[in-house]
Amino acid sequence: MIEFRYKGEVLWQRMERAVERVNERLRKTVSVLEQSGVPYAVVGGHAVRAWVAQADLAAVRTTQDVDILVRPEDFQKLCHVLEAAGFYYRKTAGLDMFLEDPDASARDAVHVMLVGQMIRPDDIEPNPDIEPSETADDFRTLPLESLVRMKLNSYRRKDQVHLLDMISVGLIDGSWPHRYPNELGIRLQRLLDDPDG
């Protein structure tokens, strides 16, 4: 049997470590924000993981970065506390992010999104507020309906996959499209009608 290695490390150990590093980054970020009192919500893949894990642990998917939603008026405080905790600020392609190493890839980042702002110019609506919020273990996230709305708004391939994961475990069903404005509801109905693409 061939044992794959990268720089002396067995490949499965390397894969396991990659997931561990992202989870450690999430825990560190949340700990800093909780201790400093910066209001936030974890969004993106980690928020989806938290919701999916409640329904079916086997359906949980890994994710490569940490996405945090904050209010614009708290952004400077967030910068201060994350930099004091050893993160490095970078703005790339219009995205605010924090890295644990100044030479790290944007994939190894904490991405910051702002309440009330568009992530991309072609988004249908701005990001929601962080309140109301839900607590998932030791971090705050959005209620499911708000998280789904963000995913429908972004609607990149990975957002569609996240939505399909939530559909597959029964978190979202045919009663959901009417909860959203026209185009967002149409996007969700499309996924419900044809989950295999």
ABEGO torsion letter per residue (X at the ends): XBBBBBGGBBAAAAAAAAAAAAAAAAAAAAAAAAAAGBBBBBBEAAAAAAAAAAABAAABBBBABBBBBBBAAAAAAAAAAAAAAGBBBBBBGGBBBBBABAABBAAABBBBBBBGBBABAABABBBBBAOBBBBBEABBBBBAAAAAAAAAAAGBAAAAAAAAAAAAAGABBAAAAAABBAAAAAAAAAAAABAAX
